[in-house]
Amino acid sequence: MHAFDVLGDPVRRRILELLAAGEQPAGALGETVRREFGISQPAVSQHLKVLREHGFTTVRAVGTRRLYAVDPAPLREIDAWLDGFRRFWAPPLAALATELARGRRERRLREDEPDDKRTNP
């Protein structure tokens, strides 16, 4: 299974999003995913297994609990692959950042004007 096939599933993407905040027990992940997606606990376990088998997560046992965490290696590989495409969105995002900064600056300058200048041009 290719990395994009693994990440193509919204449940698996959500699990990774939850794990981005830090290591979590399988039970807590399962509760959140079952609530948000309406799937069974065995289905959640399957998604966790796919993520684990393809290297996106690690799991460690602490007593009877299983704690999952993100393994960043496959994500780095995806990021490296995406490098060839960043030119399509990097310049427009930079231009957007410039326009947002310009708008904030203009708003700040208007707010700093004396009241009489704002009402009497």
TORROVO-191180 format. One line per 8 residues: number of its first residue (from 1); for each residue x, y, z of N, C-alpha, C, O. Coordinates in steps of 0.2 Angstrom, whole numbers, always signed. Layout:
NUM> X Y Z X Y Z X Y Z X Y Z ~ ...
***
This chain:
1> +4 -6 +0 +0 +0 +0 +5 +6 +0 +9 +7 +4 ~ +3 +11 -4 +7 +17 -5 +5 +22 +1 -1 +21 +3 ~ +9 +26 +3 +8 +31 +8 +2 +35 +7 -2 +36 +12 ~ +0 +37 +1 -6 +41 -1 -12 +37 +0 -17 +39 +1 ~ -11 +30 -1 -17 +26 +0 -19 +25 +7 -24 +25 +9 ~ -13 +25 +11 -14 +25 +18 -18 +31 +21 -22 +31 +25 ~ -15 +37 +18 -18 +43 +20 -24 +46 +17 -27 +50 +19 ~ -26 +42 +12 -32 +43 +8 -38 +42 +12 -44 +45 +10
9> -38 +38 +17 -44 +37 +21 -45 +42 +27 -40 +44 +30 ~ -51 +45 +27 -52 +51 +32 -51 +49 +39 -49 +53 +44 ~ -53 +42 +41 -52 +40 +48 -45 +40 +49 -43 +42 +55 ~ -40 +37 +45 -33 +37 +47 -30 +44 +47 -26 +45 +51 ~ -32 +48 +43 -30 +55 +43 -32 +58 +50 -28 +61 +53 ~ -38 +57 +52 -40 +59 +59 -36 +56 +64 -34 +60 +69 ~ -35 +50 +64 -31 +47 +69 -24 +50 +70 -21 +52 +75 ~ -21 +51 +64 -14 +55 +64 -15 +62 +67 -10 +64 +70
17> -20 +65 +65 -21 +72 +68 -22 +72 +75 -19 +76 +79 ~ -25 +67 +78 -26 +66 +85 -19 +65 +88 -17 +67 +94 ~ -15 +61 +85 -9 +59 +88 -3 +64 +87 +2 +64 +90 ~ -5 +69 +83 +0 +75 +82 +1 +79 +88 +6 +82 +89 ~ -5 +78 +92 -4 +82 +99 +0 +78 +104 +1 +81 +109 ~ +1 +72 +102 +5 +68 +107 +3 +61 +108 -3 +59 +105 ~ +7 +57 +111 +5 +50 +112 -2 +49 +115 -4 +53 +120 ~ -6 +44 +113 -12 +43 +116 -14 +35 +116 -11 +31 +112
25> -18 +33 +121 -20 +26 +122 -25 +25 +116 -29 +29 +114 ~ -24 +18 +114 -29 +16 +109 -36 +17 +111 -40 +19 +107 ~ -38 +16 +117 -45 +17 +119 -47 +24 +118 -53 +25 +116 ~ -43 +29 +120 -45 +36 +119 -46 +38 +111 -51 +41 +109 ~ -41 +35 +107 -42 +36 +100 -48 +33 +98 -52 +36 +94 ~ -49 +27 +100 -55 +23 +98 -62 +27 +99 -66 +27 +95 ~ -62 +29 +105 -68 +33 +108 -69 +39 +103 -75 +40 +101 ~ -64 +43 +102 -65 +49 +98 -67 +47 +91 -72 +50 +88
33> -64 +42 +88 -65 +40 +81 -72 +37 +80 -76 +39 +75 ~ -74 +33 +85 -81 +30 +85 -86 +36 +85 -91 +35 +81 ~ -85 +40 +89 -90 +46 +90 -90 +50 +84 -96 +52 +81 ~ -84 +52 +81 -84 +56 +75 -86 +53 +69 -89 +56 +64 ~ -85 +46 +68 -86 +43 +61 -92 +38 +62 -94 +35 +57 ~ -94 +36 +68 -99 +31 +69 -97 +24 +67 -101 +20 +64 ~ -91 +22 +68 -88 +16 +66 -87 +12 +72 -87 +14 +78 ~ -87 +5 +71 -86 +1 +77 -79 +1 +80 -74 +3 +76
41> -78 -2 +86 -71 -3 +89 -67 -7 +84 -61 -6 +83 ~ -69 -13 +82 -65 -17 +77 -63 -13 +71 -57 -14 +69 ~ -67 -9 +68 -65 -5 +62 -59 +0 +64 -55 +1 +60 ~ -60 +3 +70 -55 +8 +72 -48 +4 +73 -43 +6 +71 ~ -48 -2 +76 -43 -6 +77 -39 -8 +70 -33 -8 +70 ~ -43 -9 +65 -41 -10 +58 -37 -4 +56 -31 -5 +53 ~ -40 +2 +57 -36 +8 +54 -30 +9 +58 -25 +11 +55 ~ -30 +7 +65 -24 +8 +69 -18 +3 +66 -12 +4 +66
49> -21 -3 +64 -16 -8 +62 -13 -6 +55 -7 -7 +54 ~ -17 -3 +51 -14 -1 +44 -9 +4 +45 -4 +4 +42 ~ -11 +9 +50 -6 +14 +51 +1 +12 +54 +6 +14 +52 ~ +0 +7 +59 +6 +4 +62 +10 +0 +57 +16 +0 +57 ~ +6 -5 +53 +10 -9 +48 +14 -5 +43 +18 -7 +40 ~ +11 +1 +41 +14 +5 +36 +19 +10 +39 +21 +15 +35 ~ +20 +10 +45 +25 +14 +48 +23 +21 +50 +27 +25 +52 ~ +17 +23 +50 +15 +29 +52 +14 +30 +59 +14 +36 +62
57> +13 +25 +63 +12 +25 +70 +17 +20 +73 +19 +15 +70 ~ +18 +21 +79 +22 +17 +84 +17 +15 +89 +13 +19 +91 ~ +18 +9 +92 +14 +7 +98 +18 +4 +103 +23 +1 +102 ~ +17 +6 +110 +21 +3 +115 +16 +1 +120 +11 +4 +122 ~ +17 -5 +124 +13 -7 +129 +15 -4 +136 +21 -4 +137 ~ +10 -2 +139 +11 +0 +146 +6 -4 +150 +0 -2 +151 ~ +8 -9 +153 +3 -13 +157 -2 -16 +151 +0 -19 +146 ~ -8 -15 +152 -13 -18 +147 -15 -13 +142 -19 -14 +137
65> -12 -7 +143 -14 -1 +138 -9 -1 +132 -3 -3 +133 ~ -11 +1 +127 -7 +2 +121 -7 +9 +119 -12 +12 +118 ~ -1 +12 +119 +0 +19 +118 +2 +20 +111 +8 +17 +109 ~ -1 +24 +107 +1 +25 +100 +4 +32 +99 +2 +37 +103 ~ +8 +33 +95 +12 +39 +93 +13 +40 +86 +14 +34 +82 ~ +14 +46 +83 +16 +46 +76 +23 +45 +75 +27 +46 +79 ~ +24 +41 +70 +31 +40 +67 +32 +45 +61 +29 +44 +56 ~ +36 +50 +62 +37 +55 +57 +40 +53 +50 +40 +56 +45
73> +44 +47 +50 +48 +45 +44 +43 +45 +38 +46 +48 +33 ~ +38 +41 +38 +34 +41 +31 +31 +48 +30 +30 +50 +24 ~ +30 +52 +35 +28 +59 +33 +33 +63 +30 +32 +68 +26 ~ +39 +62 +32 +45 +66 +29 +46 +63 +22 +47 +68 +17 ~ +45 +57 +20 +45 +55 +13 +40 +58 +9 +41 +60 +3 ~ +34 +59 +12 +28 +62 +8 +30 +69 +7 +29 +72 +1 ~ +33 +73 +12 +35 +79 +11 +40 +80 +6 +40 +85 +2 ~ +45 +76 +6 +50 +76 +1 +47 +75 -6 +49 +79 -11
81> +42 +71 -7 +39 +70 -13 +35 +76 -15 +35 +78 -21 ~ +32 +79 -11 +28 +86 -12 +33 +91 -14 +30 +96 -17 ~ +39 +91 -12 +44 +97 -14 +43 +98 -21 +44 +104 -23 ~ +43 +93 -26 +42 +95 -33 +36 +99 -35 +36 +101 -40 ~ +31 +99 -30 +25 +103 -32 +24 +109 -28 +19 +113 -30 ~ +28 +111 -23 +27 +117 -19 +27 +123 -23 +24 +128 -21 ~ +31 +123 -29 +31 +129 -33 +24 +131 -35 +23 +137 -37 ~ +19 +127 -35 +12 +128 -38 +8 +132 -32 +4 +136 -34
89> +10 +131 -26 +6 +135 -21 +10 +140 -17 +8 +144 -13 ~ +17 +139 -17 +21 +143 -12 +21 +151 -15 +19 +155 -10 ~ +21 +152 -21 +21 +160 -23 +14 +163 -21 +14 +168 -19 ~ +8 +159 -23 +2 +162 -21 +1 +163 -14 -2 +168 -11 ~ +4 +158 -10 +3 +159 -2 +7 +165 +0 +5 +168 +5 ~ +13 +166 -3 +17 +171 -1 +14 +178 -3 +14 +183 +1 ~ +11 +178 -9 +7 +184 -11 +1 +186 -6 +0 +191 -4 ~ -2 +180 -4 -8 +181 +1 -5 +184 +8 -8 +188 +11
97> +1 +181 +10 +4 +184 +16 +5 +191 +16 +4 +195 +20 ~ +8 +193 +10 +10 +200 +9 +3 +205 +9 +3 +210 +13 ~ -2 +202 +6 -8 +206 +6 -11 +207 +13 -14 +212 +15 ~ -11 +201 +17 -14 +201 +23 -10 +206 +28 -13 +210 +32 ~ -3 +206 +27 +1 +211 +31 +0 +218 +29 -1 +222 +33 ~ -1 +219 +23 -3 +226 +20 -10 +228 +23 -10 +234 +26 ~ -14 +224 +23 -21 +225 +26 -21 +227 +34 -24 +232 +36 ~ -17 +223 +37 -16 +224 +45 -12 +231 +46 -14 +234 +50
105> -7 +232 +42 -4 +239 +42 -8 +244 +41 -8 +249 +45 ~ -12 +244 +36 -17 +250 +34 -22 +250 +40 -24 +256 +41 ~ -24 +245 +42 -29 +245 +48 -26 +248 +54 -29 +253 +57 ~ -20 +247 +56 -17 +249 +61 -15 +257 +60 -16 +261 +65 ~ -14 +259 +54 -13 +266 +53 -19 +270 +54 -19 +276 +56 ~ -25 +267 +51 -31 +271 +52 -33 +271 +59 -36 +276 +62 ~ -32 +266 +63 -33 +266 +70 -29 +271 +74 -31 +274 +79 ~ -23 +272 +72 -19 +277 +75 -20 +284 +73 -17 +289 +76
113> -24 +286 +68 -26 +292 +66 -30 +296 +71 -34 +292 +75 ~ -29 +302 +72 -33 +306 +77 -41 +305 +75 -42 +305 +69 ~ -45 +306 +79 -52 +305 +78 -55 +311 +73 -59 +309 +68 ~ -52 +317 +73 -54 +322 +68 -52 +320 +61 -56 +322 +57 ~ -47 +317 +60 -45 +315 +53 -49 +310 +50 -50 +310 +44 ~ -51 +305 +55 -56 +300 +52 -62 +302 +50 -65 +300 +45 ~ -65 +307 +53 -72 +310 +52 -71 +316 +47 -76 +317 +43 ~ -66 +319 +46 -65 +325 +41 -59 +324 +37 -54 +325 +39
121> -61 +321 +31 -55 +319 +26 -52 +325 +24 -47 +325 +20
***
